[in-house]
Amino acid sequence: MKDLGRKVVSVDLQLTADGWRIDFDQLEKTLATQNIKAMIFCSPHNPVGRVWTREELERLFAITSHHDVTVVSDEIHGDLEVSGPKFTSALQVAEGPARSRLVVLNAPSKTFNLAALLNSHIIIPDEKLRTAYDDFIKQLHPVDTSLLGQVAGEAAYRHGGAWLDKVLQVVRYNYQQLLTGLKQSAPKATVADLQGTYLAYVDIGAYVAPAKIKSFVEDVCGLAVDYGAWFSPKTATYIRLNLATDPKLVAEAIQRLTEHLAQPQL
């Protein structure tokens, strides 16, 4: 974005007693004062795992429409419902001016583990905006689409329902493993409510100082994770764990993490 001469402005989520929430007041203020033209919106949210409710989406689009802002809704984790509210696409909510300024991104890659097959989707309901996108993208010489990716994506959507159900069972089991393990051995660690995605966001700041997070996880625990500092400086004590894997691997990761969190690290 910066290479295209765009200024990036962030509106951080709020961590409340009820979990992560959109800061609508700050969003309204930012759109009113920062000359924002487009907003990238993650739904479900990665890394905090929120599945936004219809009411939240309606409020979001009321604000963006008022300020003539185009919304790019990244919905790549939309099929991965773990708990809480059902996923609602922006396409089901945005109407009128909001729909004319909507771009939805999706793909079967997260749902069916088909990354690198070049089968993502860009859905632009408004014909004028879609034409503008097509004219712009031609200048970038995009990589050709993959026939294999198209066939694999169609096959997954048509016949992969039972497979996805089992994947979600594994994710839910691993999430409960994580909650139980931390509660028993590292009760001051907190885990974001996992409503969607297969990624657990864990705050270990009660045990490890921000500057020591990386060395603790890699050198002491011998784990490979994603770090909260990559997503926001405000979540520098968080780590993101992938739960879409063998429960034995998750159990081992939990054991390594809790064993060392029980020892003073700060």
N, C-alpha and C positions, 0 to 999 in steps of 0.2 A: 504493500500500500504506500509506503514511504517513497518507493522508487517511482510511483505514479504521481508524486507530489501531494499526497493526501496526509492530513494530520489525524493521528489516532487519538481519540478521546475515550476514556473508559468510564463507565458507570458501574461501580462495584455492587455486587449483591450484598445484602445485609444478613448477618447471622443473628437470628432472633431466638427467643425461647422455643419457638415453633419450627426452627430450622431455617434454611436459607430462603430469602425472599427478595423479590425485585424491589429496589428502592425507587418507587414511582415518583416521589417528590424530587429526588435528585435527577431522575431521568427527565422530568418536565423542565427543571431548571436548566439542565445541560442543553436540551434541544432548543430552549428559548434563547440561550445566550451564546452558543458556540458555533452557530451557522452550520449545523450538521446536515448533510445531504443523504447519508445512508447509514443504516444501523445493522450490524451483524448480531443476530440473536440465536443462541444455542438452545435447541428444544428437541428432546430432553437435554438438560444441562450437563455438560462435561467440564469440570470434574465433580460438581457437587451432587449430581444424581437426581436433581429435581425434575419431576414431570409437571409442567405448568398446567394449571386448571383453565377451563374455558373462561372463567371470570377474569383471571389474570391476563389471558390473551386479549380479551375484549378491552380491558383497561389499557393495555399496551398499545393496541391499534388505535384507540381513541386519541391517545397522546401523539403518536407518530403521524396520524392523519392531520391533526390540528396544525402540526409544524411541517407538513409536506415532506416527510422523511420516508425514503424507500427502505423497506425492511428486507434483509436477506436472512431467511430462516433456515438454519442448518439443522436438518431433522434426521441425520444419518443414524441416530440411535432410536428412532421412533418405534421400531418393532420390539425393542427390548424393555418390556414392562415388567418390573420386578415386584413392586408393591404400590399401594396408594392409588392416585387417580389414573384413569385410562389416558393414554396419549391422545391429544387432540392436535391435529395439524393446523397450521396457520391457514391452509386452504379451506378449512371448515369454518373459520371464524371471520377472516378478513372480508369485508364487503365495501362496495362503493369506492371512494378514494383510496382506502387502505388496500383494496385488492388490485387497483391499478398501479400500486407502488410496491408490489410483492414479488419476491424471488424466493423459491423454495429449493433447497439442495437436499438430495437424498441419494442412496445407493444401497445395493444388497451386500456390500462388502463387510460391514460390521455384523449385520444380522446373520449372514451365512458364511462368514470367514472367506470371502472372495476378493480380498485386497489384491491390487496390482493387475486386475483383469480389465481395467478401463471400462467400467460399467456404471458410472455415476449418472445421476439425473439432474437436470436443471429445469425446473418448472416455472414458467413465467406466464400467468394467466392473461395479462394485458398485451394485446397485439402490438401496440406502439412500442412498449418497453421491450418486448421480445424481439422486434425488428432492430431496435437500437443495439441490443445485446448481440444479435447475429452479425450486424455490421462491424461491431467493435472486435468480436472474437476472431474474425477473419484476419485481422491485422497481426494477430499473435501467433499464427501458424500452429494451432493446437495439434497435439498428437492424434493420429487417426484412432477412431474407435476400434474396439476389438470384437471380431465376430465370436470368438470363444467366450468373451465376457458377456456378450448379449445372450448367447445360448445358455450359459451357466446361470445368468441372472433370471432368465425366464423359467428355467427348470427349477431353480430354488423357490421362486415365488409360487409356482404351480404345485410343486410336490414336496416342499421342504417344511411344511407345517409341523409334522410330527417331530422332525429333527429339532426344530426351534423350540418346541415345548420341552424337550429333554434338556436342551442347553439352558433354558431358563430355570429348570429344576435344579441343575447343577449350580447355577449362579446363586439361587436362593439358599441352597444348602451351604455353599461356601460363605455367604454373607452371615448366616447364622453361626457358622463355625467361628468366624472372625469376631462377632459380637460376644459370643460366649467366652472365647479365649481371652479377649482383652478384659472383659468384666471380671474374670477370675484372677488374672495375673497382673494386669496393668489397668486398674479401674479408672485411673485419671485420664487415660487416652479416650478420645471421643471419635465417633464414626458418623459421618453425615448420613442422614436417612436415605437409603438407596431405593428410590422409586423407579428409576430407569437407568439404562446403560448396564454394563457389567463391571464398573469401575468403582471401587470403594475409596472414599476420601477420608483419611485418618489423621487426626491431630495428635502428635506425640510431644507437643511442646511442654507438657507438664513434667516430662522426664528428660528431654534433650533440648539444649539451647539451639537456636536457629543456625548459628555458625557451625555447629557440630552435626547437624542432621545428616549430611551427605557421608561423612566419614563413619558415623555410627551405623547407618544402613548398609553401606558397602563393605567397610573394613571390619566392623565388629560383627554384624549380622550376616554378611555375605549374601545380601539380597540385591536384586535389580528392580528398581521402582521408578516412578515418575515423581518429581518433587514439586511441592506446592508453590515454591518460589518461581517455578517456570510459568505458573498461571497468574500469580499476583504476589507482590511483596507482602501483602497482608495475610497470606497463608503460607508463610515461609517455614512453619513448623509442621506442615501437612505432608503426607506422602500419599500417592495414588497407587492402589493395588489392583491388578487384573484378576478378577474372580472367574473368568471364563476358561477354566483349566481344570485339570485333574484335582479332585478334592485332597488327594494325598500330598500334592505339591503345596496347596494352600495350607494344609495342616502343618507341614514342615515350616513354611514361612511364618506362620503364627507362632510356632514353638520357638523359632530362633528369635523372633521379635520380642516376645514376652519374656523369654529367658534373660535377655540383656536389658530390657526396660526395667526389670526388677532390681537392677544394680544402678546406683547413682551415676548419672551421666552429666548432669549440669556442671 
